[in-house]
Structures are given as C-alpha cells and as structure tokens.
Amino acid sequence: MSEDFNAKMKLLIKSEKALLSLELKKKGRQTVWIALGLVAVLVTLVMVNVTLYLYLSTKFTNVEAAAMITGINILFVIVSFVIAFRQENGAEAAAIEDIRDFAWEQVSTDIDEVKQNVSEFKDSIVKVKSTVDSFTTGDPFGMKKIIPIVSTLIDLSKRK
C-alpha cells in the first residue's frame, strides 16, 4: 500500500507541476501582449499623435483634432488588452486536471483505508486492555460470579 500511495502522490505532484507550468506560460503570454500593447501605445502617442494632430488641426479645430486622436488611442489600448486576456491553456490543461482529480480520489481512498485500519487497531487495543484489566482486577472471564456457585456445589458434594 505504501508504494501505491507514494506513486499516487508522485502523480499528484507531477500533475500540479504541469498545471503550474501551463499557468505560468499563459501568464507569460499575457505579459508579452500587455507589454506590446503598452509599447504600441507609447509609440502611437509619440509618432502618430503629432502627425495626426497636425493633419486634423488643418481640417478641424484643435480640440476636435485632439479628441479624435485620443479616441483612436483608447481603441487601440482596449484591443490590446482584450487580446491579452483571451489567452487560454488549451486541451492539455483539461487532461492534466483529470489526472490530478484521479490522483486526489486515489489518495483520498488510501487515506480512508488507513483511517479504517487505525480504527480497527484501536478497537483491538481496547479489547486487549479490557482483558488485561480483568486479570489484574481478579475477575478473569467473570470468575467472581461463578466462584460462589462452584463453592456451593463443592459444599453440597462434601455433605453427601
């Protein structure tokens, strides 16, 4: 049972490591997309904003031109963040989660079995203790109750 339990625990640990690895990869991809989005925002603000502002300021008022540029920048930032947060682990994560759940079930079954064995062992210890106690109190197998009857029968047999 110990080898089975160790194997199940190793399986559980490996599945947890694999899930952690996948989660870290996902977070890494999200970080890259966020960083790209931030870099794009900075570049956009520096390069395109000046050019676009100069162009729009010839057709619209300065305030209208600035508002249009700001709207375009906000739209690009929103698109970048949406792409970043739509990253997923994929089908391999579901398979690893199934393995982890199976390992947890097996480990739980083994722990329940150990609890039952400990309970049975405790019950047998209590039985042994009660037997030992009966010998130390001078009443093994309920002899105190039988002795008066036996002595009465011995007395009766002596009288005959």
Beta strands, then each sheet from edge to edge (+ up, - down):
end
